Amino acid sequence: MRVSAVDGAGKGEPPRRSRRRSRFIATLVTVGVVAVVFLAIFIPLQLTSTNSFCTSCHAMDAAKASWQRSAHAKVSCVKCHIPPGFSNAFKWRSHEWLNIWASWLNVKQTTMKQSPPTNANCLSCHDISHIAIQQGTIRMPHELHVNLRGLNCIDCHDQISHAAASQSAIVSMTVCTMCHNKTGPAPSDCAFCHVTPPPKNVHPPDYIKTHGLRALENQSECLRCHHDKAAFCDACHARPTPAHFSDTWRYTHGKAAVADRLGCLGCHNEQTFCMQCHRVSHPADWVQTHGPVAAQSGGSCLVCHPSTMCIACHSRQTPPITTGSAP
């Protein structure tokens, strides 16, 4: 007859059943630990693969809005901003995984400098060998520029995914003129790239007056031709003529305006700016009748007329009218 082993108090379980229970508990603990570790790693890794993770910070609101308007709105952030390859993906995801836990645990997060999209990112979707050399009226061999000139795609297509609401994603000539200029290594003749040269009357007749609003709407379009903002735009807008700073400019600007009316209207609107003063109309007998009005408020006269004008006229009167006398 087989007798089960019991402890000294007569209580206990068979050794085999006890070992089974211990193995079962150990298995449950192991599975639980593995599940926790798996979820702790898997969930953050899944989060870092989503666009919502990249755009979750308020600092990314502008980038998110511009991306949603762009031609790449259906392309994920990591597709462009993480260089291809397992090591790059592992490095970035590991860093963000630690930051996710740092955020949950309320400890300081670390930053990681991200480089702009590389050619490898762009070429993972765009086959450069199949891009036509001529696009519209522009001749541009992409493969030659990338392979021989060492250019990055975003050197030209810098606004392709994150252009501001007032900007255009169209390629600017700013980068082109780094080489295509009179002293650079590439030809500077317009016909070298432009199959059809831009028309000479590309600007409307009133462009001097209206170019400011057009530039505010889309500055990059202006910089396609006027590629150097500092040398071209700021030459006028940052440095008004020296006469503007003289004490007598309000009284002497008339001759300058007659000589170069459009030059004035490039900055000043005639109806809203000039007519503030020039709409004043004196009656025909104003020379004889202006005295009492000037006596009440001589300062209002000096808005348009210099005091030297009054003195020059009043000194010719008989007897001369001196300073402090009523005109």
MIPAKE-250304 format. One record per residue: residue number from 1; residue in three letters; x, y, z of N, C-alpha, C in turn. Coordinates in steps of 0.2 Angstrom, whole numbers, plus 5000, padded with zeros to 4 digits. Atoms other than C-alpha are relative to their C-alpha. Example, Ala and Ser with C-alpha at 12.3 -4.5 7.8 and 13.67 -1.06 7.14 Angstrom:
2
> n,res,n_X,n_Y,n_Z,ca_X,ca_Y,ca_Z,c_X,c_Y,c_Z
> 1,ALA,5004,4994,5000,5062,4978,5039,5004,5006,5000
> 2,SER,4996,4994,4999,5068,4995,5036,4996,5005,5003
% end
This chain:
327
> n,res,n_X,n_Y,n_Z,ca_X,ca_Y,ca_Z,c_X,c_Y,c_Z
> 1,MET,5004,4994,5000,5000,5000,5000,5004,5006,5000
> 2,ARG,4996,4994,5001,5007,5017,4994,4997,5006,5005
> 3,VAL,5003,4995,4995,5006,5031,5008,5004,5006,4998
> 4,SER,4997,4994,5002,5008,5049,5004,5004,5003,5006
> 5,ALA,4995,4997,4995,5022,5059,5013,4996,5006,5003
> 6,VAL,5003,4994,4996,5015,5072,5026,5005,5003,5004
> 7,ASP,4995,4997,4995,5024,5084,5037,4998,4997,5007
> 8,GLY,5000,5003,4993,5026,5081,5056,4993,5001,5003
> 9,ALA,5006,4999,4997,5009,5088,5059,4994,4997,4997
> 10,GLY,5005,5004,5004,5000,5077,5047,4997,5003,4995
> 11,LYS,5004,4996,5005,4996,5090,5035,5005,5001,4995
> 12,GLY,4995,4998,5006,5004,5094,5018,4997,4997,4993
> 13,GLU,5002,5002,5006,5003,5089,5000,5005,4995,4997
> 14,PRO,4995,5004,5003,5011,5076,4989,5005,5004,4997
> 15,PRO,4995,4996,5003,5028,5082,4983,4999,5001,4993
> 16,ARG,5001,4999,5007,5023,5080,4965,4995,5006,4999
> 17,ARG,5005,4995,5001,5008,5091,4967,5003,5007,5002
> 18,SER,4997,4994,4998,5018,5104,4976,5005,5003,4995
> 19,ARG,4996,4998,5006,5031,5104,4962,4997,5003,4994
> 20,ARG,5004,4997,5006,5018,5107,4949,4997,5007,5001
> 21,ARG,5003,4994,4999,5010,5121,4958,5006,5005,5000
> 22,SER,4995,4996,5000,5027,5129,4960,5002,5002,4993
> 23,ARG,4998,4999,5007,5031,5127,4942,4995,5005,4996
> 24,PHE,5005,4997,5003,5014,5134,4937,5000,5008,5002
> 25,ILE,4999,4993,4998,5017,5150,4948,5005,5003,4997
> 26,ALA,4994,4998,5003,5034,5152,4941,4999,5002,4993
> 27,THR,5002,4999,5007,5027,5151,4924,4996,5006,4999
> 28,LEU,5005,4994,5000,5013,5164,4928,5005,5006,5001
> 29,VAL,4996,4994,4998,5026,5176,4935,5005,5002,4994
> 30,THR,4995,4999,5006,5038,5174,4920,4996,5003,4994
> 31,VAL,5005,4997,5005,5023,5177,4908,4998,5007,5001
> 32,GLY,5002,4993,4998,5018,5192,4917,5006,5005,4999
> 33,VAL,4994,4996,5000,5036,5199,4918,5001,5001,4992
> 34,VAL,4999,4999,5007,5038,5196,4899,4994,5004,4997
> 35,ALA,5005,4996,5003,5021,5204,4895,5001,5007,5002
> 36,VAL,4999,4993,4997,5025,5219,4906,5005,5003,4996
> 37,VAL,4994,4998,5004,5042,5221,4897,4998,5001,4993
> 38,PHE,5002,4999,5007,5034,5218,4880,4996,5006,4999
> 39,LEU,5004,4994,5000,5021,5231,4883,5004,5007,5001
> 40,ALA,4996,4994,4999,5033,5243,4890,5004,5003,4995
> 41,ILE,4995,4999,5005,5044,5242,4875,4995,5001,4993
> 42,PHE,5004,5000,5006,5030,5239,4861,4996,5006,5000
> 43,ILE,5005,4994,5000,5018,5253,4866,5004,5006,4998
> 44,PRO,4996,4994,5002,5031,5267,4865,5003,5000,4993
> 45,LEU,4998,5000,5007,5038,5260,4849,4995,5001,4995
> 46,GLN,5006,4999,5005,5021,5260,4841,4998,5007,5000
> 47,LEU,5002,4992,5000,5018,5278,4847,5005,5004,4996
> 48,THR,4995,4996,5004,5034,5284,4839,5000,4999,4993
> 49,SER,5001,5001,5007,5028,5277,4823,4995,5004,4997
> 50,THR,5006,4997,5002,5013,5288,4822,5002,5008,4999
> 51,ASN,5000,4993,5001,5011,5306,4816,4998,5004,5006
> 52,SER,5003,4997,4994,5001,5310,4831,5005,5001,5005
> 53,PHE,4995,5000,4995,5016,5307,4842,5005,5006,4998
> 54,CYS,4995,4995,5002,5027,5319,4832,4997,5007,5000
> 55,THR,5003,4993,5000,5014,5333,4832,4996,5001,5006
> 56,SER,5004,4999,4993,5008,5331,4850,5002,5006,5004
> 57,CYS,4998,4994,4996,5018,5346,4856,4998,5006,4997
> 58,HIS,5003,4993,5003,5011,5364,4854,5006,5003,4995
> 59,ALA,4995,4997,5004,5028,5369,4847,5000,4997,4992
> 60,MET,5001,5003,5006,5024,5358,4832,4994,5002,4996
> 61,ASP,5007,4998,5003,5007,5366,4828,5001,5003,4993
> 62,ALA,4999,4997,5007,5014,5377,4813,5003,4995,4995
> 63,ALA,4998,5005,5005,5024,5362,4806,4995,4995,4998
> 64,LYS,5005,5005,5002,5009,5351,4807,4995,5003,4995
> 65,ALA,5004,4997,5005,4998,5364,4798,5003,5000,4993
> 66,SER,4997,4999,5007,5010,5367,4784,5001,4993,4997
> 67,TRP,4999,5007,5003,5013,5348,4782,4993,4998,4997
> 68,GLN,5007,5002,5002,4994,5345,4781,4998,5003,4993
> 69,ARG,5002,4996,5006,4993,5358,4767,5005,4998,4994
> 70,SER,4995,5002,5005,5008,5350,4757,4998,4994,4996
> 71,ALA,5000,5006,5004,5010,5337,4744,5002,4994,5003
> 72,HIS,4998,5005,4996,5017,5326,4757,4996,4998,5006
> 73,ALA,5004,5001,4995,5002,5326,4768,4998,4993,5002
> 74,LYS,5001,5007,4999,5000,5307,4767,5006,4996,5002
> 75,VAL,4994,5003,4999,5018,5304,4770,5002,5000,5008
> 76,SER,4999,4999,4993,5023,5300,4788,5006,5004,5002
> 77,CYS,4994,4996,4998,5035,5311,4798,5006,4996,5000
> 78,VAL,4993,5004,5000,5048,5297,4801,5002,4998,4993
> 79,LYS,4998,5002,5006,5048,5293,4783,5005,5005,4997
> 80,CYS,4996,4994,5003,5056,5310,4779,5006,5001,5005
> 81,HIS,4995,4997,4995,5065,5314,4796,5004,4995,5003
> 82,ILE,4995,5005,4997,5073,5298,4801,5003,4996,4994
> 83,PRO,4996,5003,5005,5087,5292,4789,4998,4992,4999
> 84,PRO,5002,5007,5001,5083,5275,4781,5006,4995,5004
> 85,GLY,4995,5004,4996,5092,5260,4790,4998,4998,5007
> 86,PHE,5002,5003,4994,5089,5249,4805,5004,5004,5006
> 87,SER,4996,4996,4995,5103,5258,4815,4997,5007,5002
> 88,ASN,5003,4993,5000,5095,5275,4812,4994,5000,5004
> 89,ALA,5007,5001,4997,5078,5269,4817,5001,4998,5007
> 90,PHE,4999,5002,4993,5084,5260,4832,5002,5006,5005
> 91,LYS,4997,4995,4996,5094,5275,4838,4995,5005,5002
> 92,TRP,5005,4995,4999,5080,5287,4836,4994,4998,5005
> 93,ARG,5006,5002,4996,5066,5276,4843,5002,4998,5007
> 94,SER,4997,5001,4993,5077,5271,4858,5000,5006,5004
> 95,HIS,5000,4994,4997,5079,5289,4862,4993,5003,5002
> 96,GLU,5007,4998,4998,5061,5293,4861,4996,4996,5004
> 97,TRP,5003,5005,4995,5056,5277,4870,5002,5003,5007
> 98,LEU,4998,4998,4993,5066,5284,4885,4997,5006,5002
> 99,ASN,5004,4994,4999,5058,5301,4883,4993,4999,5002
> 100,ILE,5007,5001,4998,5041,5294,4884,4999,4997,5007
> 101,TRP,5000,5002,4993,5045,5285,4900,5002,5006,5005
> 102,ALA,4998,4994,4995,5053,5301,4907,4994,5004,5001
> 103,SER,5006,4996,4999,5037,5310,4903,4995,4997,5005
> 104,TRP,5005,5003,4995,5026,5297,4912,5003,5000,5007
> 105,LEU,4997,5000,4993,5038,5297,4927,5002,5007,5002
> 106,ASN,4999,4993,4998,5039,5316,4927,5007,5001,5002
> 107,VAL,4993,4999,4999,5058,5316,4925,5002,5004,4994
> 108,LYS,4997,4996,5005,5069,5327,4914,5001,4996,4994
> 109,GLN,4999,5004,5006,5069,5322,4896,5006,5003,4996
> 110,THR,4994,4998,5004,5084,5323,4884,4998,5002,4993
> 111,THR,5001,4998,5007,5085,5331,4867,5005,4996,4995
> 112,MET,4996,5003,5005,5092,5324,4851,4999,5004,4994
> 113,LYS,5000,4996,5006,5097,5334,4836,4998,4996,4994
> 114,GLN,5002,5004,5006,5088,5329,4821,5003,5004,4993
> 115,SER,4998,4997,5006,5096,5332,4804,4994,5001,4995
> 116,PRO,5005,4999,5005,5086,5339,4789,4999,4993,4996
> 117,PRO,5001,5006,5004,5079,5325,4777,5006,4999,4995
> 118,THR,4994,5001,5004,5093,5317,4768,4998,4998,4993
> 119,ASN,5001,5003,5007,5094,5312,4749,4997,4993,5001
> 120,ALA,5003,5007,4999,5091,5294,4755,4993,5000,5002
> 121,ASN,5007,5000,4998,5075,5299,4763,4996,5001,4993
> 122,CYS,5004,4998,5006,5069,5307,4747,5000,4995,4994
> 123,LEU,4999,5005,5005,5076,5294,4735,4997,4993,5002
> 124,SER,5004,5006,4999,5067,5280,4744,4993,5000,4997
> 125,CYS,5007,5000,5003,5051,5286,4736,5001,5003,4993
> 126,HIS,4999,4997,5007,5057,5296,4721,5006,4998,4996
> 127,ASP,4995,5002,5005,5067,5288,4707,5003,5005,4996
> 128,ILE,4997,4994,5003,5079,5302,4702,5001,4998,4993
> 129,SER,4999,5001,5007,5083,5293,4686,4994,5000,4995
> 130,HIS,5006,4999,5004,5065,5294,4680,4997,5007,5000
> 131,ILE,5002,4993,5000,5063,5313,4683,5002,5003,4994
> 132,ALA,4999,4996,5007,5061,5322,4666,5005,5005,5001
> 133,ILE,4995,4994,4999,5076,5334,4663,4996,5006,4999
> 134,GLN,5004,4994,5001,5063,5347,4657,4993,5000,5004
> 135,GLN,5006,4999,4996,5049,5352,4669,4997,5007,4998
> 136,GLY,5003,4993,5003,5038,5365,4660,5004,5003,4996
> 137,THR,4995,4996,5004,5049,5378,4654,5007,5001,5003
> 138,ILE,4993,5000,4997,5064,5374,4665,5003,4994,4998
> 139,ARG,4996,5005,5002,5078,5363,4660,5004,4998,5007
> 140,MET,4996,5001,4994,5085,5354,4676,5001,4993,5001
> 141,PRO,4998,5007,4999,5094,5337,4676,5002,4999,5007
> 142,HIS,5000,5002,4993,5091,5331,4694,5006,4996,5001
> 143,GLU,4995,5005,4998,5103,5316,4693,5007,5003,4999
> 144,LEU,4994,4997,5000,5117,5327,4687,5002,5004,5006
> 145,HIS,4999,4995,4994,5115,5340,4701,5001,4996,5006
> 146,VAL,4999,5003,4993,5114,5327,4715,5006,4996,5000
> 147,ASN,4994,5004,5000,5127,5315,4709,5007,5003,4999
> 148,LEU,4994,4997,5002,5140,5327,4702,5001,5007,5004
> 149,ARG,4999,4994,4996,5137,5343,4712,4999,5000,5007
> 150,GLY,5001,5001,4993,5133,5336,4729,4995,5004,5003
> 151,LEU,5006,4996,4997,5117,5345,4731,4995,4995,5004
> 152,ASN,5005,5004,4996,5104,5339,4744,4993,5002,4997
> 153,CYS,5006,4998,5003,5086,5338,4738,4997,5006,5003
> 154,ILE,5003,4995,4997,5080,5350,4751,5004,5007,4999
> 155,ASP,4997,4994,5002,5093,5363,4745,4996,5004,4995
> 156,CYS,5005,4997,5005,5080,5367,4731,4993,4999,5003
> 157,HIS,5007,5002,4998,5064,5359,4738,5000,5001,5008
> 158,ASP,5000,4999,4993,5066,5367,4755,4993,5002,5003
> 159,GLN,5006,4999,4998,5048,5372,4756,4994,4995,4998
> 160,ILE,5005,5005,5003,5040,5356,4749,4995,4998,5005
> 161,SER,5005,5003,4995,5032,5350,4765,4998,5005,5006
> 162,HIS,5001,4996,4995,5033,5365,4777,5000,5007,4998
> 163,ALA,5001,4993,5002,5029,5381,4768,4995,5003,5004
> 164,ALA,5005,4997,4997,5020,5394,4777,4994,5002,4996
> 165,ALA,5007,4999,5004,5002,5399,4772,5002,5005,4995
> 166,SER,4999,4995,5005,5009,5414,4763,5006,4999,4995
> 167,GLN,4995,5002,5005,5023,5405,4754,4998,4995,4995
> 168,SER,5002,5005,5005,5024,5394,4739,5006,4995,5000
> 169,ALA,4996,5006,5000,5032,5377,4738,5004,5000,4993
> 170,ILE,4996,5000,5007,5039,5381,4720,5007,5002,5002
> 171,VAL,4993,4999,4999,5058,5380,4719,5002,5007,4999
> 172,SER,4998,4993,5001,5066,5397,4721,5007,5000,4997
> 173,MET,4994,4999,5003,5081,5403,4711,5006,5001,5004
> 174,THR,4994,4998,4995,5091,5407,4727,5006,4995,5000
> 175,VAL,4995,5005,5000,5100,5391,4727,5004,5000,4993
> 176,CYS,4997,5000,5006,5103,5391,4708,5005,5005,4999
> 177,THR,4995,4995,5001,5112,5407,4708,5006,5000,5004
> 178,MET,4994,5001,4996,5125,5401,4720,5005,4997,4995
> 179,CYS,4995,5003,5005,5133,5392,4705,4999,5004,4993
> 180,HIS,5002,4997,5006,5123,5400,4690,5001,5008,5001
> 181,ASN,5000,4993,5000,5130,5417,4691,5007,5002,4996
> 182,LYS,4995,4997,5004,5143,5428,4682,5007,4997,5002
> 183,THR,4993,5002,4997,5158,5422,4693,5000,4993,5002
> 184,GLY,5000,5007,4998,5152,5404,4697,5002,4995,4995
> 185,PRO,4998,5005,5005,5156,5388,4689,4995,4998,4995
> 186,ALA,5005,5002,5005,5140,5386,4680,4998,5006,4996
> 187,PRO,5002,4994,5004,5133,5396,4665,4995,5004,5003
> 188,SER,5005,4995,4997,5123,5411,4670,4995,5003,4995
> 189,ASP,5005,4998,5005,5114,5413,4653,4993,4998,5002
> 190,CYS,5007,5002,4998,5095,5413,4656,4998,4994,4996
> 191,ALA,5003,5005,5005,5092,5402,4641,5004,4993,5002
> 192,PHE,4997,5007,4998,5104,5388,4649,4995,4996,5004
> 193,CYS,5005,5004,4996,5090,5383,4661,4993,5002,4997
> 194,HIS,5006,4998,5002,5075,5393,4654,4999,4999,4993
> 195,VAL,5002,5001,5007,5068,5385,4638,4997,5006,4997
> 196,THR,5004,4994,5003,5056,5400,4636,5002,5005,5005
> 197,PRO,4998,4994,4995,5064,5416,4644,4994,5003,5002
> 198,PRO,5006,4996,4998,5052,5426,4655,4999,5006,4996
> 199,PRO,5002,4994,5004,5043,5440,4646,5003,5006,5004
> 200,LYS,4998,4994,4997,5050,5457,4648,4995,5004,5004
> 201,ASN,5006,4996,4996,5033,5464,4654,4997,4995,5005
> 202,VAL,5002,5004,4995,5032,5451,4668,4996,5003,5005
> 203,HIS,5003,4996,4994,5027,5465,4680,4995,5004,4997
> 204,PRO,5005,4995,5003,5011,5475,4677,5003,5007,5001
> 205,PRO,4998,4993,4999,5013,5494,4675,5000,5003,5007
> 206,ASP,5000,4997,4993,5008,5498,4693,5004,4996,5005
> 207,TYR,4997,5004,4996,5020,5486,4700,5004,5003,5006
> 208,ILE,4997,4996,4995,5030,5499,4709,4996,5001,5006
> 209,LYS,5005,4999,4995,5015,5503,4719,4997,4994,5004
> 210,THR,5003,5006,4997,5008,5486,4722,5005,4994,5002
> 211,HIS,4996,5006,4998,5023,5475,4724,5001,4998,5007
> 212,GLY,5000,5001,4993,5023,5477,4742,4995,4994,5003
> 213,LEU,5005,5004,4998,5007,5468,4745,5001,4993,4996
> 214,ARG,4998,5006,5003,5012,5455,4732,5005,4996,5003
> 215,ALA,4994,5004,4997,5028,5451,4741,4998,4998,5007
> 216,LEU,5003,5003,4993,5019,5449,4758,4996,4994,4999
> 217,GLU,5004,5006,5001,5008,5437,4750,5004,4994,4998
> 218,ASN,4995,5006,5002,5022,5426,4742,5007,5003,4999
> 219,GLN,4994,4998,5001,5039,5432,4745,5005,4996,4996
> 220,SER,4996,5004,5004,5047,5417,4738,4999,5000,4993
> 221,GLU,5001,4999,5007,5040,5420,4721,5004,5006,4998
> 222,CYS,4996,4994,5002,5049,5437,4721,5007,4998,5000
> 223,LEU,4993,5002,5000,5065,5429,4726,5002,4994,4995
> 224,ARG,4998,5004,5006,5065,5417,4711,5004,5003,4995
> 225,CYS,4996,4996,5005,5072,5431,4701,5004,5005,5004
> 226,HIS,4996,4995,4996,5077,5444,4714,5003,4996,5006
> 227,HIS,4998,5005,4995,5087,5431,4723,5003,5002,5006
> 228,ASP,4997,4997,4994,5096,5442,4735,4996,5005,5004
> 229,LYS,5005,4995,4997,5084,5450,4747,5004,5006,5003
> 230,ALA,4996,4995,4997,5098,5459,4756,5002,5006,4995
> 231,ALA,4997,4995,5005,5105,5467,4741,4995,5003,4995
> 232,PHE,5005,4997,5004,5089,5470,4731,4995,5003,5004
> 233,CYS,5006,4997,4996,5074,5473,4743,5003,5005,5005
> 234,ASP,4998,4996,4994,5083,5480,4758,5004,5006,4997
> 235,ALA,4996,4994,5002,5093,5492,4747,4995,5006,5000
> 236,CYS,5005,4995,5000,5076,5502,4746,4997,5000,5007
> 237,HIS,5005,5001,4994,5066,5496,4761,5004,5002,5006
> 238,ALA,4996,4999,4994,5080,5497,4774,5003,5007,5000
> 239,ARG,4996,4994,5000,5088,5513,4769,4996,5006,4996
> 240,PRO,5004,4994,5004,5076,5528,4764,5006,5005,4998
> 241,THR,4995,4995,5002,5085,5542,4755,5002,5005,5006
> 242,PRO,4998,4996,4995,5095,5553,4767,4996,5006,5002
> 243,ALA,5005,4994,4999,5083,5568,4764,4994,4999,5005
> 244,HIS,5005,5001,4996,5070,5559,4773,5001,5001,5008
> 245,PHE,4998,4999,4993,5079,5562,4790,5002,5007,5001
> 246,SER,4999,4993,4999,5081,5580,4787,4994,5004,5004
> 247,ASP,5006,4996,4996,5071,5593,4798,4995,5003,4995
> 248,THR,5004,4996,5005,5065,5601,4782,4996,4995,4995
> 249,TRP,5003,5005,5005,5059,5585,4772,4993,5001,4999
> 250,ARG,5007,4999,5001,5041,5589,4775,4998,5006,4995
> 251,TYR,5001,4994,5004,5043,5605,4766,5004,5000,4993
> 252,THR,4997,5000,5006,5055,5600,4753,4999,4994,4995
> 253,HIS,5001,5006,5003,5049,5583,4748,4996,5001,4993
> 254,GLY,5004,4999,5006,5038,5590,4734,5004,5000,4994
> 255,LYS,4996,5000,5006,5052,5593,4722,5002,4993,4998
> 256,ALA,4998,5007,5001,5058,5575,4725,4994,4996,4997
> 257,ALA,5006,5004,5002,5040,5568,4722,4999,5002,4993
> 258,VAL,5001,4998,5007,5039,5578,4706,5005,4996,4995
> 259,ALA,4995,5003,5004,5055,5571,4700,5000,4992,4999
> 260,ASP,5000,5007,5000,5052,5553,4705,4994,4998,5004
> 261,ARG,5006,5001,4996,5034,5551,4709,4999,4992,5001
> 262,LEU,5001,5007,4999,5034,5532,4707,5004,4997,5005
> 263,GLY,4995,5001,4994,5049,5531,4719,4996,5001,5006
> 264,CYS,5004,4998,4994,5038,5539,4732,4994,4995,5001
> 265,LEU,5006,5004,5000,5023,5528,4728,5002,4993,5001
> 266,GLY,4998,5007,4999,5033,5512,4730,4999,4999,5008
> 267,CYS,5001,5001,4993,5031,5515,4749,4994,5003,5003
> 268,HIS,5005,4996,4998,5018,5528,4751,4994,4999,4996
> 269,ASN,5006,5000,5004,5000,5526,4746,4997,5007,4999
> 270,GLU,5002,4993,5001,4994,5542,4738,4994,5002,5003
> 271,GLN,5007,4998,4997,4976,5542,4744,5000,5000,5008
> 272,THR,5001,5001,4993,4979,5536,4762,5006,5004,5003
> 273,PHE,4994,4996,4997,4996,5545,4765,5001,5007,4998
> 274,CYS,4999,4993,5002,4999,5560,4754,4994,5004,5001
> 275,MET,5006,4996,5000,4981,5566,4754,4999,5002,5007
> 276,GLN,5001,4997,4993,4982,5568,4773,5001,5007,5001
> 277,CYS,4998,4993,5000,4990,5584,4770,4998,5004,4994
> 278,HIS,5002,4997,5006,4987,5588,4752,4993,5001,4998
> 279,ARG,5007,4999,5002,4969,5587,4752,4997,5007,5003
> 280,VAL,5002,4993,4998,4969,5604,4762,5000,5005,4995
> 281,SER,5001,4995,5006,4962,5618,4751,4999,5007,5003
> 282,HIS,5001,4993,4997,4964,5636,4756,4996,5004,4995
> 283,PRO,5004,4996,5004,4952,5649,4749,5004,5005,4996
> 284,ALA,4996,4996,5005,4957,5661,4735,5003,5006,5004
> 285,ASP,4998,4994,4996,4959,5676,4748,5004,4998,5006
> 286,TRP,4997,5003,4994,4969,5665,4760,5006,5005,5003
> 287,VAL,4995,4996,4998,4984,5676,4760,4998,5006,5004
> 288,GLN,5002,4994,4996,4974,5691,4766,4996,4998,5006
> 289,THR,5004,5001,4994,4963,5682,4778,5003,4994,5005
> 290,HIS,4998,5006,4996,4974,5668,4786,5002,5003,5007
> 291,GLY,4997,4997,4994,4980,5680,4800,4996,4997,5006
> 292,PRO,5004,5002,4994,4966,5677,4813,5000,4992,5001
> 293,VAL,5000,5007,4999,4966,5658,4810,5007,4998,5002
> 294,ALA,4993,5002,4997,4985,5657,4812,5001,5002,5007
> 295,ALA,4999,4997,4993,4984,5668,4828,4997,4995,5005
> 296,GLN,5003,5005,4996,4972,5655,4835,5004,4993,5001
> 297,SER,4996,5006,4999,4983,5640,4831,5005,5000,4995
> 298,GLY,4995,5000,5004,4999,5643,4823,5004,4994,4999
> 299,GLY,4997,5006,5000,5005,5626,4826,4997,4996,4994
> 300,SER,5003,5004,5006,4993,5619,4813,5003,5002,4993
> 301,CYS,4997,4998,5006,5001,5629,4800,5007,4997,4999
> 302,LEU,4993,5003,5000,5018,5622,4804,5000,4993,4998
> 303,VAL,5000,5007,5003,5012,5605,4799,5002,4999,4993
> 304,CYS,4998,5000,5007,5015,5609,4781,5005,5006,4999
> 305,HIS,4996,4994,5002,5023,5626,4781,5006,5001,5005
> 306,PRO,4995,4998,4995,5040,5630,4789,5000,5007,5002
> 307,SER,5000,4994,4997,5042,5644,4800,5004,5006,4996
> 308,THR,4996,4995,5005,5055,5652,4788,4996,5003,4995
> 309,MET,5004,4997,5005,5041,5654,4776,4996,5006,5002
> 310,CYS,5004,4994,4997,5031,5665,4788,5004,5006,5001
> 311,ILE,4995,4994,4999,5046,5675,4792,5002,5003,4994
> 312,ALA,4998,4997,5007,5051,5678,4774,4995,5004,4998
> 313,CYS,5006,4996,5003,5034,5684,4770,4999,5006,5005
> 314,HIS,5002,4995,4995,5030,5694,4786,5006,5005,5000
> 315,SER,4995,4995,4999,5047,5703,4786,5000,5005,4994
> 316,ARG,5001,4995,5006,5042,5711,4769,4995,5005,5001
> 317,GLN,5006,4996,4999,5027,5719,4776,5002,5007,5003
> 318,THR,4999,4994,4997,5026,5737,4781,4995,5002,5005
> 319,PRO,4994,5001,4997,5029,5739,4795,5001,4992,5001
> 320,PRO,4999,5008,4999,5037,5721,4797,4997,4997,5006
> 321,ILE,5003,5003,4994,5028,5709,4808,5006,4996,5003
> 322,THR,4995,5003,4996,5040,5703,4821,4997,4994,5004
> 323,THR,5002,5006,4996,5040,5686,4831,4996,5002,5006
> 324,GLY,5005,4999,4995,5026,5686,4843,4994,5004,4999
> 325,SER,5006,4996,5002,5015,5698,4834,4995,4996,4996
> 326,ALA,5005,5004,5004,4999,5692,4826,5001,5001,4993
> 327,PRO,4999,4999,5007,5001,5689,4808,4994,5004,4997
% end
